[in-house]
Amino acid sequence: MKLVRNDRKTRVEKRYTPEMGRLHTKVTYICKKILGLPCRTLHKYRETYYGEVKDCRECVIHR
């Protein structure tokens, strides 16, 4: 077993963008794990409707 590793998980979330409004999109999280315990999230990105990959800082989470 490795001491430090990076994990990817994809989940569907509700997001809001001013251009398209509310949408359901797949968000991929890259998390750092130490001894199998999650330490922190390194990066989040999502795939757009047109197939582009964007950073999640560009849109706000819908509440």
C-alpha positions in Angstrom: 0.0 0.0 0.0 1.3 3.4 -0.9 1.6 6.1 1.7 0.4 9.0 -0.5 -1.7 8.7 -3.6 -4.1 10.8 -5.8 -7.7 9.6 -6.4 -10.2 10.7 -9.0 -14.0 10.6 -8.4 -16.7 11.8 -10.7 -20.2 12.8 -9.5 -23.2 14.6 -10.9 -23.8 18.0 -9.4 -26.3 20.9 -9.9 -24.4 24.0 -11.1 -25.4 27.5 -12.2 -23.8 29.6 -14.9 -25.1 33.0 -16.0 -25.0 32.0 -19.7 -26.9 28.7 -19.5 -28.7 28.9 -16.2 -29.1 25.8 -14.0 -27.6 22.6 -15.3 -26.6 19.1 -14.1 -23.0 18.3 -14.9 -20.4 15.7 -14.1 -17.7 17.1 -11.8 -14.4 15.3 -11.4 -12.5 15.7 -8.1 -8.8 15.0 -7.7 -8.1 14.3 -4.0 -4.9 13.6 -2.2 -5.0 10.7 0.2 -2.5 9.8 2.9 -2.7 6.3 4.3 -6.1 5.9 2.6 -7.6 8.9 4.4 -8.6 12.0 2.3 -6.3 14.9 3.0 -7.4 17.7 0.6 -8.9 18.4 -2.9 -6.2 19.3 -5.4 -8.4 20.2 -8.3 -12.0 20.2 -9.6 -13.1 20.3 -13.2 -16.2 19.7 -15.2 -17.1 18.8 -18.8 -19.3 21.3 -20.5 -22.3 20.7 -22.8 -20.0 21.1 -25.8 -17.3 18.7 -24.5 -14.8 21.3 -23.3 -13.1 20.8 -19.9 -13.4 23.8 -17.6 -12.3 24.7 -14.1 -15.1 24.7 -11.5 -14.1 28.2 -10.3 -16.0 29.7 -13.3 -19.4 28.6 -12.1 -21.2 28.8 -8.7 -22.9 25.8 -7.0 -26.7 26.1 -7.3 -28.5 26.2 -3.9 
